[in-house]
């Protein structure tokens, strides 16, 4: 079964930057939306950013700091995170939504820790 593989997480100081990447382990057809979600300890999983063929969509908490981009030829999605804050600490998950079964793919998650 095809899986999404995230990379690029780590430990960074407040104000720093990280770039997350996500790519499928095989071919995925009919991708409609690519996105990033995050889940902090004890909290629900929340949307960070999504991108279709049109304009990207961001959570208010990351607007102006994070940028989502996609490589359609290779079915990859990226999240450039700048001016990181302690409250950005979470496990970040990649998500693809497709117009054919199985409709929804998730990655295993990558830990982002912002701490001094």
Rosetta blueprint (number, residue, H / E / L):
1 X L
2 X L
3 X L
4 X E
5 X E
6 X E
7 X E
8 X L
9 X L
10 X E
11 X E
12 X E
13 X L
14 X L
15 X L
16 X L
17 X L
18 X E
19 X E
20 X E
21 X E
22 X E
23 X E
24 X E
25 X L
26 X L
27 X L
28 X L
29 X L
30 X L
31 X E
32 X E
33 X E
34 X E
35 X E
36 X E
37 X E
38 X E
39 X E
40 X L
41 X L
42 X L
43 X L
44 X L
45 X E
46 X E
47 X E
48 X E
49 X E
50 X E
51 X E
52 X L
53 X L
54 X L
55 X L
56 X L
57 X E
58 X E
59 X L
60 X H
61 X H
62 X H
63 X L
64 X L
65 X L
66 X E
67 X E
68 X E
69 X E
70 X E
71 X E
72 X H
73 X H
74 X H
75 X L
76 X E
77 X E
78 X E
79 X E
80 X E
81 X E
82 X L
83 X L
84 X L
85 X L
86 X H
87 X H
88 X H
89 X L
90 X E
91 X E
92 X E
93 X E
94 X E
95 X E
96 X E
97 X E
98 X E
99 X L
100 X L
101 X L
102 X L
103 X L
104 X E
105 X E
106 X E
107 X E
108 X L
109 X L
110 X E
111 X E
112 X E
113 X E
114 X E
115 X L
116 X L
